[in-house]
Amino acid sequence: MPTTKTSAASSAKKKPQVTASPERRRELLDIAAEVFAAQGYNATTVRRIADEAGMLAGSLYYHFDSKESMLDEILSTFLNELWDGYDTVLAAGLGPRETIEALVTESFREIDRHRAAVAIYQKESRHLVDQDRFQYLVDSQVRFEKAWLGTLERGVEAGVFRADLDIRLTYRFVRDTVWVAASWYRPGGRHSPEEIARQYLSMVLDGIAVRA
């Protein structure tokens, strides 16, 4: 019967998904993230990821059904952890300046944990948001702007930040200044994420804080 033959052929082509250990899965995703960050998502092949992982390209499909699935998990893991940290900061009832300090520090901690994912996000998100699977990138960006702009506005209203501050311009400056660090930061380097955050904050806040 044609239907049975087609079904059998399709089944023969599909490789069964197996459950890798959490450590191995994390290792494969870390490798994929580094390759995506270095080469770009579209230019990266499954074979290249498999080569870097020391395995056959077909074997990678036992762990992930597609290159897109790997990218999805890399970005969603990064953003989920970022928002766990941000939500904790935003719920802490801190003053505007302290909130900015905590958000910047949390951002550098995420760069330390997910440097490659941050680099991918910066390079690829503009194109990925056109796909339904990655609509959460848009939602995250809206939340991100709301958190930062709201804190800056609160600081101006409280007299902590200058009244003539352009809120949106300041937000873009701080955002870009912090996240571009993913292009040069390397975990385990000379400075810890917290130390880098302190240095950045001393430069940024001295420019927007009200002078005595």
C-alpha positions, 0 to 999 in steps of 0.5 A: 500500500502506498501509504504504508510505504511512505510512512515506512520511508519517513520513519527510516529517515528520522533519527530517534531523539535520545536524552543526553545527560544535562552536562553533555547537552550543556556542553554541546550548546556551549560549543554551538553558541561559540560557533554561532557567535564567531561565524554567524547563525546562517553561515554555521552548518550542523557539520561545523558544530559536530566537528567542533564537538568531535562527533559526526553530523548525524549524531548531533541529531540524536540530541537536537532536531535542528540547528534552529532548536539549538539556537532557540535553547541558547537564547531562551536559557540566557534570557530566562536567567537574565530575567530571573536576576532582573526581576529580583532586582526590580522587586527589591524596592531599591532606590533608582540609583541602586536599581541601576547599579544592580541592573548593570551588575546583573548584566555583567554577570550574565555576560560572564555566564553567557558571553556567546549567547549575548553576542548572538543576540546582538548579531541575530535578533533583528532577523530572528524576530520575524520568525514566530518561534523567536517572538519572545525576543520582542517581548523581552526587549519591551520588558527590558526598555520598560525596566530601564526607562522606568527606573531612569524616569523614577530617578529624575522625578526623585531628584536623583538624576538630572532634570534635563536628562534625555531618558531614552538617549541615556537608556540607549547609551547605558544599554549599548555601553554595557552589552558591547562588552560581550565582544571583548570580555572573556570569563576568568580574565583579570577583572570579575564581572562585579569589578567591571560593573563598578568601573562602568558605574563610576563613569556612567553615574558621575555623569548623570547623578545630581552634584552636591 
